Amino acid sequence: MAIERVEKQLRDFTAALDAAGVPYAIIGGNAVAAWVSTIDPDAIRSTKDVDVLLRRSDLDRAAEALEPIGMARDEVLDIPIFVERKNPSPKRAVHVILADEPVKPHETRPAPSVTAAVRSPQGYMVIELPELVRMKLEANRRHDQVHMEDLLRIGLIDAELAAGLPEDLRDRLRHVRDTMEWFTEPPSF
């Protein structure tokens, strides 16, 4: 049931933003799933929440667009979120990453722009693959590494994409590649 709730939230949320003309890009696990689905729909992993990239200047417009679907703007630890008014749990919220700003205060690279998005086969805007890979490697938590394994295993991350990464992120990608189980020859980069 949780998977269906997240899927419905994702579709309702993105449809409301699309209808209002608010630029956004889905990021995180749902973006990974959208990209994986282009190669191997059977390899998709579920995710427990929705993460979105929005410009700070569009937060008010997004809040107006989401009001009719029962979502309200809030903040947790200075991070913007959109919660369901009927169940305002931060665990069930849509988490916002601010475009063109560092995700965490100590980071030097900003999050991508919402213009680095494409329409997914599912119908919503999703962050472009190179930007998604950068974000996942920047975050570098265990589930981000698993997402990198998924993208590597199905061949979405190749030498050309890896070559466009800053050296520190390329090193993280190599580490993921070199420590995962392979059933075929791993890519070289």
C-alpha beads as a LAMMPS data file, in Angstrom:
LAMMPS data file: protein, C-alpha beads

189 atoms
188 bonds

1 atom types
1 bond types

-500.0 500.0 xlo xhi
-500.0 500.0 ylo yhi
-500.0 500.0 zlo zhi

Masses

1 110.0

Atoms # bond

1 1 1 0.000 0.000 0.000
2 1 1 2.863 2.410 0.738
3 1 1 4.160 1.986 -2.817
4 1 1 0.746 2.867 -4.226
5 1 1 0.489 5.900 -1.897
6 1 1 3.879 7.213 -3.062
7 1 1 2.985 6.624 -6.726
8 1 1 -0.334 8.481 -6.331
9 1 1 1.361 11.320 -4.463
10 1 1 3.988 11.593 -7.210
11 1 1 1.390 11.696 -9.986
12 1 1 -0.941 14.143 -8.190
13 1 1 1.943 16.397 -7.157
14 1 1 3.517 16.602 -10.613
15 1 1 0.153 16.985 -12.373
16 1 1 -0.653 19.989 -10.156
17 1 1 2.706 21.630 -10.869
18 1 1 2.416 20.907 -14.601
19 1 1 -1.102 22.405 -14.705
20 1 1 0.135 25.563 -12.971
21 1 1 3.245 25.851 -15.146
22 1 1 5.622 25.577 -12.183
23 1 1 9.035 24.263 -13.331
24 1 1 10.262 21.275 -11.351
25 1 1 12.289 18.085 -11.679
26 1 1 11.682 14.847 -9.824
27 1 1 14.905 13.650 -8.207
28 1 1 15.888 10.860 -5.835
29 1 1 14.566 7.320 -5.982
30 1 1 11.666 8.162 -8.281
31 1 1 14.072 9.708 -10.793
32 1 1 16.262 6.612 -10.630
33 1 1 13.161 4.448 -11.203
34 1 1 12.130 6.571 -14.199
35 1 1 15.575 6.207 -15.781
36 1 1 15.809 2.480 -14.995
37 1 1 12.383 1.958 -16.584
38 1 1 13.772 3.169 -19.925
39 1 1 16.041 0.103 -20.067
40 1 1 14.619 -2.577 -17.752
41 1 1 11.232 -1.987 -16.094
42 1 1 11.707 -5.193 -14.093
43 1 1 14.752 -3.679 -12.357
44 1 1 12.853 -0.767 -10.768
45 1 1 13.070 -0.399 -6.991
46 1 1 10.305 1.206 -4.994
47 1 1 10.963 4.263 -2.873
48 1 1 9.283 5.534 0.252
49 1 1 8.915 9.206 -0.634
50 1 1 8.919 11.868 -3.318
51 1 1 11.817 14.285 -3.769
52 1 1 11.563 17.315 -6.020
53 1 1 13.839 20.058 -7.276
54 1 1 12.202 23.511 -7.191
55 1 1 13.496 27.071 -7.429
56 1 1 13.194 29.049 -4.212
57 1 1 11.356 31.738 -6.183
58 1 1 8.689 29.179 -7.197
59 1 1 7.841 27.869 -3.715
60 1 1 4.829 30.186 -3.297
61 1 1 3.469 29.316 -6.758
62 1 1 3.965 25.631 -6.009
63 1 1 2.091 25.990 -2.707
64 1 1 -0.837 27.630 -4.520
65 1 1 -0.870 24.893 -7.155
66 1 1 -0.786 22.134 -4.542
67 1 1 -3.480 23.554 -2.258
68 1 1 -6.373 22.068 -4.312
69 1 1 -4.888 18.556 -3.953
70 1 1 -4.678 18.891 -0.163
71 1 1 -0.993 19.678 0.242
72 1 1 0.460 22.492 2.318
73 1 1 3.921 24.009 2.467
74 1 1 5.930 23.489 5.647
75 1 1 9.557 23.286 6.774
76 1 1 11.538 20.770 8.781
77 1 1 15.052 21.774 9.866
78 1 1 14.985 24.640 7.340
79 1 1 14.138 22.222 4.498
80 1 1 10.970 23.030 2.546
81 1 1 8.450 20.203 2.355
82 1 1 4.888 19.765 1.174
83 1 1 2.715 17.778 3.561
84 1 1 -0.731 16.278 3.178
85 1 1 -3.099 18.467 5.191
86 1 1 -5.054 15.401 6.367
87 1 1 -1.879 13.616 7.526
88 1 1 0.882 16.220 7.913
89 1 1 3.639 13.753 8.732
90 1 1 7.099 14.784 7.454
91 1 1 7.714 11.096 6.691
92 1 1 4.930 11.227 4.088
93 1 1 5.900 14.665 2.782
94 1 1 7.316 15.657 -0.574
95 1 1 10.852 16.835 0.167
96 1 1 12.193 19.843 -1.702
97 1 1 15.756 20.442 -2.807
98 1 1 16.296 24.026 -3.890
99 1 1 17.592 24.346 -7.428
100 1 1 20.853 26.184 -8.025
101 1 1 21.674 26.225 -4.281
102 1 1 23.940 23.953 -2.241
103 1 1 21.929 21.093 -0.740
104 1 1 23.820 21.410 2.558
105 1 1 25.580 24.559 3.827
106 1 1 29.069 22.999 3.686
107 1 1 28.749 21.875 0.050
108 1 1 30.414 23.923 -2.651
109 1 1 28.470 22.631 -5.668
110 1 1 24.884 23.744 -6.089
111 1 1 21.970 21.460 -6.857
112 1 1 21.085 21.372 -10.554
113 1 1 18.743 23.803 -12.245
114 1 1 15.145 22.772 -12.913
115 1 1 15.911 23.403 -16.581
116 1 1 18.055 20.225 -16.510
117 1 1 14.910 18.102 -16.749
118 1 1 13.208 15.950 -19.350
119 1 1 9.737 14.473 -19.578
120 1 1 9.849 10.876 -18.331
121 1 1 7.963 7.974 -19.911
122 1 1 5.684 8.218 -16.866
123 1 1 4.689 11.751 -17.878
124 1 1 6.399 13.919 -15.276
125 1 1 9.574 15.981 -15.448
126 1 1 12.642 14.145 -14.198
127 1 1 16.184 15.390 -13.706
128 1 1 18.540 14.569 -16.581
129 1 1 20.644 11.481 -15.980
130 1 1 24.080 13.180 -15.606
131 1 1 22.648 15.566 -13.000
132 1 1 20.944 12.704 -11.149
133 1 1 24.232 10.798 -11.038
134 1 1 26.020 13.901 -9.700
135 1 1 23.392 14.381 -6.991
136 1 1 23.500 10.740 -5.928
137 1 1 27.296 10.728 -5.801
138 1 1 27.340 13.999 -3.849
139 1 1 24.945 12.580 -1.244
140 1 1 26.828 9.260 -1.177
141 1 1 24.598 7.529 1.393
142 1 1 24.205 3.762 1.172
143 1 1 20.884 3.961 -0.692
144 1 1 22.455 6.446 -3.130
145 1 1 25.221 3.925 -3.771
146 1 1 22.611 1.216 -4.396
147 1 1 20.929 3.531 -6.908
148 1 1 24.308 3.953 -8.635
149 1 1 24.662 0.166 -8.730
150 1 1 21.257 -0.080 -10.431
151 1 1 22.207 2.507 -13.058
152 1 1 25.594 0.892 -13.647
153 1 1 24.194 -2.638 -13.865
154 1 1 21.777 -1.767 -16.680
155 1 1 24.329 0.291 -18.584
156 1 1 22.960 3.795 -18.078
157 1 1 26.268 5.009 -16.671
158 1 1 28.989 4.668 -19.270
159 1 1 32.503 6.024 -19.818
160 1 1 31.198 9.198 -21.465
161 1 1 28.914 10.074 -18.548
162 1 1 31.671 9.223 -16.052
163 1 1 34.171 11.412 -17.930
164 1 1 31.897 14.431 -17.395
165 1 1 32.017 14.085 -13.613
166 1 1 34.390 16.000 -11.353
167 1 1 37.298 13.761 -10.301
168 1 1 36.111 13.311 -6.700
169 1 1 32.712 12.094 -7.886
170 1 1 34.303 9.872 -10.527
171 1 1 36.345 8.290 -7.717
172 1 1 33.142 7.611 -5.765
173 1 1 31.576 6.083 -8.867
174 1 1 34.632 3.863 -9.391
175 1 1 34.369 2.731 -5.783
176 1 1 30.714 1.766 -6.262
177 1 1 31.571 -0.046 -9.499
178 1 1 34.525 -1.852 -7.949
179 1 1 32.672 -3.027 -4.833
180 1 1 29.445 -4.294 -6.398
181 1 1 28.696 -7.773 -7.704
182 1 1 28.810 -8.106 -11.465
183 1 1 27.255 -10.753 -13.695
184 1 1 28.866 -9.245 -16.772
185 1 1 32.032 -7.266 -17.448
186 1 1 31.911 -3.948 -15.526
187 1 1 32.256 -0.718 -17.507
188 1 1 35.659 0.904 -17.595
189 1 1 36.134 4.585 -16.869

Bonds

1 1 1 2
2 1 2 3
3 1 3 4
4 1 4 5
5 1 5 6
6 1 6 7
7 1 7 8
8 1 8 9
9 1 9 10
10 1 10 11
11 1 11 12
12 1 12 13
13 1 13 14
14 1 14 15
15 1 15 16
16 1 16 17
17 1 17 18
18 1 18 19
19 1 19 20
20 1 20 21
21 1 21 22
22 1 22 23
23 1 23 24
24 1 24 25
25 1 25 26
26 1 26 27
27 1 27 28
28 1 28 29
29 1 29 30
30 1 30 31
31 1 31 32
32 1 32 33
33 1 33 34
34 1 34 35
35 1 35 36
36 1 36 37
37 1 37 38
38 1 38 39
39 1 39 40
40 1 40 41
41 1 41 42
42 1 42 43
43 1 43 44
44 1 44 45
45 1 45 46
46 1 46 47
47 1 47 48
48 1 48 49
49 1 49 50
50 1 50 51
51 1 51 52
52 1 52 53
53 1 53 54
54 1 54 55
55 1 55 56
56 1 56 57
57 1 57 58
58 1 58 59
59 1 59 60
60 1 60 61
61 1 61 62
62 1 62 63
63 1 63 64
64 1 64 65
65 1 65 66
66 1 66 67
67 1 67 68
68 1 68 69
69 1 69 70
70 1 70 71
71 1 71 72
72 1 72 73
73 1 73 74
74 1 74 75
75 1 75 76
76 1 76 77
77 1 77 78
78 1 78 79
79 1 79 80
80 1 80 81
81 1 81 82
82 1 82 83
83 1 83 84
84 1 84 85
85 1 85 86
86 1 86 87
87 1 87 88
88 1 88 89
89 1 89 90
90 1 90 91
91 1 91 92
92 1 92 93
93 1 93 94
94 1 94 95
95 1 95 96
96 1 96 97
97 1 97 98
98 1 98 99
99 1 99 100
100 1 100 101
101 1 101 102
102 1 102 103
103 1 103 104
104 1 104 105
105 1 105 106
106 1 106 107
107 1 107 108
108 1 108 109
109 1 109 110
110 1 110 111
111 1 111 112
112 1 112 113
113 1 113 114
114 1 114 115
115 1 115 116
116 1 116 117
117 1 117 118
118 1 118 119
119 1 119 120
120 1 120 121
121 1 121 122
122 1 122 123
123 1 123 124
124 1 124 125
125 1 125 126
126 1 126 127
127 1 127 128
128 1 128 129
129 1 129 130
130 1 130 131
131 1 131 132
132 1 132 133
133 1 133 134
134 1 134 135
135 1 135 136
136 1 136 137
137 1 137 138
138 1 138 139
139 1 139 140
140 1 140 141
141 1 141 142
142 1 142 143
143 1 143 144
144 1 144 145
145 1 145 146
146 1 146 147
147 1 147 148
148 1 148 149
149 1 149 150
150 1 150 151
151 1 151 152
152 1 152 153
153 1 153 154
154 1 154 155
155 1 155 156
156 1 156 157
157 1 157 158
158 1 158 159
159 1 159 160
160 1 160 161
161 1 161 162
162 1 162 163
163 1 163 164
164 1 164 165
165 1 165 166
166 1 166 167
167 1 167 168
168 1 168 169
169 1 169 170
170 1 170 171
171 1 171 172
172 1 172 173
173 1 173 174
174 1 174 175
175 1 175 176
176 1 176 177
177 1 177 178
178 1 178 179
179 1 179 180
180 1 180 181
181 1 181 182
182 1 182 183
183 1 183 184
184 1 184 185
185 1 185 186
186 1 186 187
187 1 187 188
188 1 188 189
